[in-house]
């Protein structure tokens, strides 16, 4: 379902690196219409010591970043505010909401941010290889797992770092989906968990995991 722009409410993200982000959410729509906790955890992790360089700049500065399944676009916009050039992707229905959020926060963006429709499993030949791929709470639907893994594989080179943040869910078929996702990922990627102590001291949780994938 598309994200209607006529019924919008705003969530602010307090950042260490500058003024708050203002993220528009839709009162009506699919799971991609609101900001999920995993997206906040990943967004704020991008400001932590793991991304600090010796020169004092953020590691994302001047890097090319792709966000997959962006929803509101909060993670990609945060990366753009930290100096990255970001391609923020989701299904066509969500592009207007992402574009609205890019426009709302344009004064804070130090790099660049572009919204583009990308269906998982479709060709990515026209997309250049990213330095980072960012994914927040996309392990949700069984039918999308294999296309998502295919797209992560297609986009990634040996030099690409994939950061996948997800909330561990114990209801329904979610544990099975998570196991299947990581079985597929581990066929071509090395998987490393980011410890809680390296994440934001406030916006972190035992139930929300940040995983780092690199090509084998």
C-alpha positions, -999 to +999 in steps of 0.1 A: +000+000+000+013+035-008+021+060+018-005+088+016+009+123+022-024+139+033-022+124+068+013+130+081+028+132+116+064+140+125+089+122+145+121+139+155+155+122+159+179+138+183+214+135+170+249+142+185+262+155+152+237+183+146+201+195+148+173+170+150+161+152+119+123+157+113+109+126+097+074+126+083+053+094+088+020+084+073-009+076+095-022+052+068-001+026+049+022-004+051+050-011+075+073+013+056+052+043+065+066+048+100+100+049+118+108+016+134+131+013+164+158-006+145+160+023+120+167+047+150+193+023+164+211+020+131+209+058+124+225+067+157+252+040+154+264+059+124+276+086+147+295+064+171+332+057+174+332+030+148+327+058+122+352+083+136+383+089+115+417+102+127+409+135+111+378+139+131+355+134+101+328+108+099+338+077+079+308+081+057+319+114+044+322+113+006+313+076+005+286+062-017+258+046+003+226+027-006+198+021+017+175-008+009+138-010+020+141+025+033+105+032+042+107+068+055+143+071+045+156+080+080+188+059+079+198+071+045+190+107+054+211+104+085+240+091+064+236+120+040+237+144+069+270+128+079+285+136+045+277+105+024+262+105-011+231+083-006+208+065-029+177+058-008+156+030-022+123+012-017+092+003-038+077+030-059+049+036-035+072+049-008+093+073-030+070+103-024+074+099+014+112+096+011+114+126-012+093+146+013+117+137+041+147+145+020+132+179+013+123+185+050+158+179+061+178+193+031+194+221+052+211+194+073+224+173+044+262+176+039+264+150+012+236+142-011+204+121-010+183+108-039+152+086-037+149+058-063+125+029-067+142-005-064+125-038-063+146-065-046+156-092-070+155-069-101+186-059-119+210-035-103+234-031-133+228+006-135+238+012-099+274+017-091+290-003-063+284+012-029+309+016-001+281+008+023+247-008+022+223+000+050+193-021+059+169-016+088+141-041+098+137-057+064+136-094+076+098-094+076+081-112+048+091-148+037+086-140+000+110-112+001+140-130+017+156-145-013+151-113-035+166-092-007+197-115-003+201-115-041+201-077-042+226-074-013+248-099-032+244-080-065+252-046-051+282-057-029+318-059-039+347-071-017+351-035-005+314-031+005+303-031+041+267-041+047+250-030+079+218-048+087+199-038+118+168-058+129+145-063+158+145-099+170+109-111+170+096-143+186+060-144+174+046-163+144+071-173+118+096-145+125+123-167+142+122-191+112+125-161+087+155-147+106+173-181+106+166-186+069+179-151+061+212-156+078+216-191+063+213-174+029+236-145+037+263-167+052+267-185+018+285-155+004+292-131+034+311-132+066+288-120+094+299-101+125+277-087+153+282-052+165+284-053+203+259-032+223+288-012+239+298+001+205+262+014+198+245+045+210+244+044+249+207+053+250+191+040+217+202+004+219+184-028+230+192-064+237+164-073+212+178-051+183+209-064+165+233-046+142+250-071+119+280-064+096+283-084+064+314-085+042+320-106+011+339-138+017 
